[in-house]
Amino acid sequence: MDIKAHIRSIPDFPKPGILFYDIATLLAHADAWQVTMGRMANKVRAFHPDMLCGIESRGFLAAAPLALKLGCGFVMARKKGKLPGATISHEYALEYGTDVIEVQEGMIQKGQRVVVLDDLLATGGTLNATISLLRKVGADVVGAACIIELKFLNGREKLDVPFVSLVQYDS
């Protein structure tokens, strides 16, 4: 099955000049979503993870069902102030300013093998920040995976862990 055929492109979203790759149409097609999760499971299983970390919010959609399929735990990485209880934070630079990403304290044990997931890799900033955050709490980040990779933005080059994706766009 051609997964790319189930991903819709929306021009000028969220602002003019941006072409947004939307997985909503992929999620809405049961067979295509099942195939996507099966292929992701095959790629992520090779990392032998104990835990999957999904990045807010579309990363949750891939990481949670994948954790069930692989029999491992799932933890959320969210923007500051979105998680209850004690959290561990990591501030990172954006093109203009900074942002903060957090995980709940005590969700990841020191040395656990963690794979980070999101729906899409663009410039790599948020994925790289999440990797740094997970290392701060003692995780052994063994890989990262996304459904979509925008190769022309070279986000993979910012990562210092093995990275896999299912669908690539060159422009």
C-alpha positions in Angstrom: 0.0 0.0 0.0 1.2 3.5 -0.8 0.9 5.3 2.5 1.8 8.6 0.8 -1.4 8.4 -1.2 -3.3 8.7 2.1 -1.5 11.9 3.3 -3.1 15.1 2.2 -1.2 18.3 1.4 -2.7 21.6 2.5 -1.1 24.7 1.0 -0.6 27.9 3.0 -1.2 26.3 6.4 -0.5 27.4 9.1 0.8 30.4 7.2 1.3 31.5 3.6 4.1 29.6 1.8 3.9 26.5 4.1 2.8 23.2 2.6 1.3 21.2 5.5 1.3 17.4 5.3 -1.8 16.2 7.2 -2.1 12.7 8.6 -5.8 13.2 9.4 -6.7 11.5 6.1 -4.3 8.6 7.0 -5.9 8.2 10.4 -9.4 8.2 8.8 -8.6 5.3 6.5 -8.6 2.1 8.7 -6.6 -0.1 6.3 -4.0 2.6 5.6 -3.5 3.3 9.3 -3.2 -0.4 10.1 -0.5 -0.7 7.5 1.2 2.4 8.8 1.3 1.1 12.3 2.5 -2.4 11.1 5.4 -0.8 9.1 6.3 1.5 12.0 6.3 -1.5 14.4 8.8 -3.3 12.1 11.1 -0.3 12.0 10.9 0.6 15.7 11.1 -3.0 17.0 14.7 -3.1 15.7 15.7 -0.6 18.4 14.5 -3.0 21.2 12.7 -0.2 23.2 11.5 -0.4 26.7 9.5 2.8 26.3 8.2 5.0 23.5 8.0 8.8 23.9 5.4 10.6 21.8 5.8 14.3 21.1 2.8 16.5 21.5 0.3 16.1 20.0 0.3 14.1 16.7 3.3 12.0 18.0 0.9 10.6 20.6 -1.2 9.2 17.8 1.6 7.1 16.5 3.5 6.3 19.8 0.5 5.1 21.9 -0.8 2.4 19.6 2.7 1.4 18.7 3.6 0.9 22.3 0.6 -1.4 22.7 1.7 -3.3 19.5 5.3 -3.7 20.8 4.5 -4.4 24.4 6.3 -1.4 25.8 5.5 1.7 27.9 4.4 5.1 26.5 5.3 8.5 27.9 4.2 12.0 26.6 6.5 14.9 25.9 4.4 18.1 26.1 4.7 21.8 26.1 5.2 23.5 29.4 2.3 23.5 31.8 0.3 20.7 30.1 1.2 17.8 32.3 0.0 17.3 35.9 2.3 16.7 38.8 6.0 17.2 39.0 7.8 17.5 35.6 11.3 17.8 34.2 11.7 20.6 31.6 14.1 21.4 28.8 14.3 24.8 27.2 15.4 24.9 23.5 15.9 27.6 20.9 13.5 28.2 18.1 14.1 30.4 15.0 12.7 33.3 17.0 12.8 32.8 20.7 12.6 29.7 22.9 10.2 26.9 23.9 10.0 24.4 26.7 9.2 20.7 26.5 8.4 18.5 29.6 7.9 15.0 30.7 6.4 13.8 34.0 8.9 13.0 36.7 9.4 9.3 37.4 7.9 8.0 34.2 11.2 6.9 32.8 13.7 4.9 34.8 17.5 5.5 34.4 18.9 3.4 31.6 15.5 2.5 29.9 15.8 2.2 26.2 13.6 4.9 24.7 12.5 5.6 21.1 11.1 9.1 20.3 8.2 9.4 17.9 6.4 12.2 16.1 4.2 12.3 13.0 6.7 14.4 11.0 10.4 15.4 11.0 11.0 18.9 9.6 14.0 20.9 10.9 14.6 18.5 13.8 14.4 21.1 16.6 11.6 19.7 18.7 12.8 16.1 18.1 16.3 17.0 19.1 15.1 18.9 22.2 13.0 15.9 23.3 16.1 13.6 22.9 18.0 16.0 25.2 15.2 16.1 27.7 15.0 12.3 27.9 18.7 12.1 28.4 18.3 14.6 31.2 16.0 12.1 33.0 18.5 9.2 32.5 16.9 7.6 29.4 19.1 5.7 26.9 17.6 7.2 23.7 18.3 4.5 21.1 16.4 5.9 18.2 13.7 8.2 16.7 11.0 7.6 14.2 8.4 9.6 12.3 5.7 8.7 9.7 6.8 11.6 7.5 10.2 13.1 6.8 10.7 16.4 4.9 14.2 15.5 3.6 14.8 19.0 2.1 14.8 20.5 5.6 17.7 18.3 6.7 16.3 17.6 10.2 17.9 14.2 10.3 21.3 15.9 10.4 20.5 17.5 13.8 19.9 14.1 15.4 22.6 12.0 17.0 20.5 8.8 17.2 19.4 6.5 14.4 16.3 7.8 12.7 13.7 6.0 10.5 10.7 7.3 8.6 8.1 5.7 6.4 7.4 8.5 3.9 9.8 11.1 2.5 9.2 14.3 0.7 12.1 15.9 -1.3 10.5 19.3 -1.7 
